[in-house]
Amino acid sequence: DTHFMIQEPNSFEQGWRRELVKAVKDAVNIPVIAVGVIRTPELAERLISDGVQDFIGLARPLL
């Protein structure tokens, strides 16, 4: 059960944390880096250009 909270299943929709990340960005005055089910460069670019977050954290997609 704990693993489910650490790493999302592949069935989760891309960008599902969008609203959570935006709420953090709106609450702080520092750059926000977010991760999680960002599978395409297009989505990464859209999250940044829409002002949802400032940086994208990638690991698994680069392997």
C-alpha positions as CSV (number, residue, x, y, z in Angstrom):
1,D,0.0,0.0,0.0
2,T,2.8,2.4,0.8
3,H,4.4,2.0,-2.7
4,F,1.2,3.3,-4.3
5,M,1.7,6.6,-2.6
6,I,5.4,6.9,-3.6
7,Q,5.1,6.0,-7.3
8,E,1.9,6.4,-9.3
9,P,0.7,3.5,-11.4
10,N,1.1,3.8,-15.1
11,S,-2.7,4.1,-15.3
12,F,-2.7,7.6,-13.8
13,E,-3.4,10.3,-16.3
14,Q,-0.5,12.5,-17.4
15,G,-0.3,15.7,-15.4
16,W,-2.7,14.6,-12.7
17,R,-0.9,16.7,-10.1
18,R,-1.4,19.9,-12.1
19,E,-3.8,21.6,-9.7
20,L,-1.8,20.6,-6.6
21,V,1.4,22.0,-8.1
22,K,-0.3,25.2,-9.2
23,A,-1.6,25.7,-5.6
24,V,1.9,25.3,-4.3
25,K,3.3,27.8,-6.9
26,D,0.6,30.3,-6.0
27,A,1.5,30.0,-2.3
28,V,5.2,30.5,-2.5
29,N,7.7,33.0,-3.9
30,I,10.4,30.6,-5.0
31,P,10.7,28.5,-8.2
32,V,8.7,25.3,-8.1
33,I,10.0,22.0,-9.5
34,A,7.5,19.2,-9.9
35,V,7.5,15.6,-11.0
36,G,5.0,12.8,-11.6
37,V,3.5,11.2,-14.8
38,I,4.9,13.8,-17.2
39,R,5.6,11.5,-20.1
40,T,5.9,13.8,-23.1
41,P,8.0,16.9,-23.9
42,E,4.8,18.6,-25.0
43,L,3.2,18.2,-21.6
44,A,6.3,19.4,-19.9
45,E,6.4,22.5,-22.0
46,R,2.7,23.2,-21.5
47,L,3.0,23.0,-17.7
48,I,5.8,25.5,-17.8
49,S,4.2,27.9,-20.3
50,D,0.9,27.7,-18.5
51,G,2.6,28.9,-15.3
52,V,1.9,25.7,-13.4
53,Q,5.5,25.1,-12.5
54,D,8.9,26.6,-13.2
55,F,10.9,23.4,-13.8
56,I,10.3,19.7,-14.7
57,G,12.0,17.0,-12.7
58,L,12.7,14.0,-14.8
59,A,14.3,10.7,-14.0
60,R,12.6,7.6,-15.4
61,P,11.8,9.1,-18.8
62,L,15.5,9.7,-19.4
63,L,16.5,6.1,-18.8
